[in-house]
Amino acid sequence: MSDGDVLYSPIDLWHNSFPITNINIIMKIFLKSTLLTLVSLLILSATLVAQQPARPGAPAQRPAFRMPARIVSPEILPDNKVIFRLYSKDAAKVTISGEWQSGFGASETLARNDTGLFSITIGPLKPELYSYTFTIDGVRAIDPGNVQVRRDGLNYQSYFIIPGAESDLYVQKNGVPHGTVSKVWYTSSVLETDRRVYVYTPASYGTVKQKYPVLYLFHGAGGDEDAWTNMGRAAQIMDNLIAQGKTKPMIVVMTNGNANQAGAQNDVPPLASQGEQGMAAYAKYAGKFEEHLVKDVVPFIEKNYRTLKGKDNRAIAGLSMGGGHTQTITNNNPGMFSYIGVFSMGIMNFGMQSDEAAKMDQEREVKIEALKNSGYKLYWIAVGKDDFVYQSVVTLRNLLDKHNFKYIYRESTGGHTWTNWRIYLSEFTPMLFK
Amino acid sequence: MSDGDVLYSPIDLWHNSFPITNINIIMKIFLKSTLLTLVSLLILSATLVAQQPARPGAPAQRPAFRMPARIVSPEILPDNKVIFRLYSKDAAKVTISGEWQSGFGASETLARNDTGLFSITIGPLKPELYSYTFTIDGVRAIDPGNVQVRRDGLNYQSYFIIPGAESDLYVQKNGVPHGTVSKVWYTSSVLETDRRVYVYTPASYGTVKQKYPVLYLFHGAGGDEDAWTNMGRAAQIMDNLIAQGKTKPMIVVMTNGNANQAGAQNDVPPLASQGEQGMAAYAKYAGKFEEHLVKDVVPFIEKNYRTLKGKDNRAIAGLSMGGGHTQTITNNNPGMFSYIGVFSMGIMNFGMQSDEAAKMDQEREVKIEALKNSGYKLYWIAVGKDDFVYQSVVTLRNLLDKHNFKYIYRESTGGHTWTNWRIYLSEFTPMLFK
């Protein structure tokens, strides 16, 4: 399929509008059918429309009768090049920013043909999940041709997967048993509100009436309880690893790491306490998330799910801010979690020499010693060579080394990215509960 | 807040990039703090960023220190007027299309000020949930300033709620007990695939170990298992009605009504069978969804959830195509569901007089008679005066009248819209299981 073949009349399904103009045509097709209700027509219409959209790798096909079509974007070619397309007869400039580009704020410009079809071919790309956005005359936008959209905090991005070994765990596969992702509400006595947590239960949970170990998994700053399943493909990674026998079936608990939120801001209205600004809000909540995790979340999960109890059946991990949460919680609660993962976060040292800083360092050393003696089984630290928190991880490792604290250090390429965090999750979970 | 006060430097959070430039400023603030990890900074940054975004009704506030801000859009004013804003120094024309407008393809044009801030004030609007999109130089886009986004099939829309009596059930409320929404996979022997279903269990399900009645709730053409919770606010409606004591606690089961899909196309890859075109795919699946609902879905739910059994504990309802599904299932299975809701769908009669059509009509009459004698408790039909399927509902009512089949008819204003379907759900569920 070349660009010239693209049907680029934008379809308008606004407000559930039905393509009435096609009814007469469809009626003739169905005239001798026994299926006479409009239901049939709606099904057919939906089917034909559904066959047109951007489905990576699926070429556009002309339907049996003329129907407005959607732009096919992105189109993944056999050699892993990717064509992006956008139709606008009025736009002057369209650029694309995507995760395959390097450098902050990088973008590429789409070429416009004489009908108003903008397109660009990039790659070939290595197998991975890539997000991207268009910028249309200065406004960042998702690709209207691509139904695959994810939310990164306040921002929406289109994405696609280049299939292959490196991205295989991220693909939602027909035929692989899928766990359940539930949006569950619990009461936090510490934070004095009901809060939302995502709970992944493995596919076998519904049928095998055994008890399961639990991984508590934290997102980073700007994220929320939706981040690990949305940005991090946690459900697909767990489904696929469990199906391959590499990871033990476990429950994964992903709660909102922002102490001042009840839930993700796209779904859940802000708490009254969120009205407090800057330092006031910060002071109010310092350490509270970590405290509530231990006092509220773990008891809630262990009461309401078929869980194995004790430290050897509890794992904890988090990225960035969540890696800080993980350190704080495990330092403060030795003997509670035997499997600990710190992704892309260490100990920040701004060179301060105040008494308070020294006291905090001292307290941390005492806690590390206690954690060392608690009988944990795994302390796994991962960071990318290019991560801006890299030095903080060196500081953490130096502290642990000083105490002969055993840990596994995994240094990857790349920086502070979801690409790395997906990889870390897929490497960390096979080591748990074994 | 006037337009002139808007901070319109677009913030760039692309790729989880961290506003490094602020670290030095934040460091000074924290210099005497005991909280020395970067975690603190990330939390603070996230908090400050989070305080800036478009939160309907929340005015933008200048943070304690200078930080890039997001455009506030939409801003709901005390008199229920709404200001939309979009920043682009390059766009020539920006229009907005929203559910408050009437007429197919209606739009309004935003005004540009001399800095590139486009804005428009609309309303006042009556309390309701409204979706909208911008069109930026010919390209439809969500509002980059608004984190509230919903998906209507292939299309993404921004939305907001004007608070008030008419929209009160649609608001996710802090303090109201929230049910759990789970994305569950089940095996369909009829459709020969694993499929995804959304299951709402009421807030009490986790704590009150009783059995619950079940509502099977269907979406329309173009929708999927995500539609009733996403477009239809089903979780909020059920939470709020149950909290008010108006609706009995029940399980709500929302599966994918497209027989050729395993799940929503934004999350779940297409089945191989979806490659079949038009009539072939249609013929293969005719009636299969309805059959699988009875043979696969109901048994799965009744086995895996604490359900009350028997027809008096089963309700079924759907909109548009799902109203057709509801009719087919209840016609074919008298005595299975005592509570039946048909939203925005009747019987289509294209004036065909073929033998097959006559035979089908005749069979339907036999089935209606059997359903009448099955001891159902409620048959509720709802449609809008302006709905394009209105006449089909007249046909259905005439058929039911002919058989002295008791039903309740609810005629609303408006057309074939989610606005109506939310209202219908909020009116239908209080009548169930009583």
Interface residues (C-beta under 8 A of the other chain):
Chain A: P10 D12 L13 W14 H15 N16 S17 F18 I20 M27 I29 L31 K32 S33 T34 L35 L36 T37 L38 V39 S40 L41 L42 I43 L44 S45 A46 T47 L48 V49 A50 Q51 P53 R55 A58 Q61 P63 A64 R70 L86 Y87 S88 K89 D90 A91 A92 K93 S97 E99 F104 G105 G116 T133 F134 I136 D137 G138 V139 R140 A141 I142 P144 V147 Q148 V149 R151 D152 G153 L154 N155 Y156 V171 Q172 K173 N174 G175 P177 H178 G179 T180 V181 S182 K183 V184 W185 T193 D194 R196 A203 G206 G220 A221 G222 N258 N260 Q261 A262 Q265 N266 D267 V268 P269 P270 L271 Q274 Q277 G278 M279 A281 Y282 Y285 A286 N304 S320 M321 G323 G324 H325 T328 M345 I347 M348 N349 F350 M352 S354 E356 A357 K359 M360 F388 V389 S392 H416 T417 W418
Chain B: P10 D12 L13 W14 H15 N16 S17 F18 I20 M27 I29 L31 K32 S33 T34 L35 L36 T37 L38 V39 S40 L41 L42 I43 L44 S45 A46 T47 L48 V49 A50 Q51 P53 R55 A58 Q61 P63 A64 R70 L86 Y87 S88 K89 D90 A91 A92 K93 S97 E99 F104 G105 G116 T133 F134 I136 D137 G138 V139 R140 A141 I142 P144 V147 Q148 V149 R151 D152 G153 L154 N155 Y156 V171 Q172 K173 N174 G175 P177 H178 G179 T180 V181 S182 K183 V184 W185 T193 D194 R196 A203 G206 G220 A221 G222 N258 N260 Q261 A262 Q265 N266 D267 V268 P269 P270 L271 Q274 Q277 G278 M279 A281 Y282 A286 N304 S320 M321 G323 G324 H325 T328 M345 I347 M348 N349 F350 M352 S354 E356 A357 K359 M360 F388 V389 S392 H416 T417 W418
